Amino acid sequence: MLEYFKTILSKVSFSKFLFEKELRKAIKALVDEELRELQKWCYKKFGDVYQAVLNRCFDAPATSIA
């Protein structure tokens, strides 16, 4: 599932709205270990463009990553 979401996020990265929508889906679907890996990957790949979106999505209470 992780690779699937990476592919989707890469394909919709042209749109802030679609990116955030798909990122929220990914966060709900992935288990903790995959979620940590996705977070690292997202910040590395999209941190310069979508820093605010990433912070908003990954800092949400439902996504508390230990």
N, C-alpha and C positions, 0 to 999 in steps of 0.2 A: 504494500500500500504506500509506503514511503516514496518509492521511486515514481509511482503513479502521481502522487501529489506534487512532487518536484517537477514533473513534466507539465502538469496542468498549470502550476504557478508560473513556470517559464513562458508558457504560451499566452497567458493572460496578463503578463506583466506590462503590457502597453496601456492598461486601464487600471487606475487606482481603485475604482469601484469593484471591478471584477477580481482584481488581485486580493482585496480584502475579503470579499465574499468567499472565494475559494480557500483562502488561508483559514478562515473561520471553520469551514467544513473540514479541512484537514486536521485542525486542532481537536475537533470533536471526535474524529474517527481514529486517530492514532493513539497507541499506547505510550506510556511515559518515555521509554527509551527512544522510540521513534520520534516522539515529540521533541526531545532534547536535540536529537540529530537534525531535525527539520529546522529548529530554531537557529542552530549554529549555521546551517546552510543558508537560510534566509538572510541572516544578518551579513554573511559574507558576500552573497550574490546581489542582494537588493538593498542593503543597508544604506547605501548612499542616496538611493532614490525614494525608498519607502520607509525611512527610519520611524516616522511618526506612526504609520500604520502598524509596523512590526511591534513597536512599543505598546500601542493600544491593544493589539490582539494578544501578545504574549504576556502582558502584565495584568490581564483580566483575572479576577479571582478564580474563575472556573479552570484556568490553565496553570494553576500553581505547579511548577515543575521543581521537584526536589533536587 
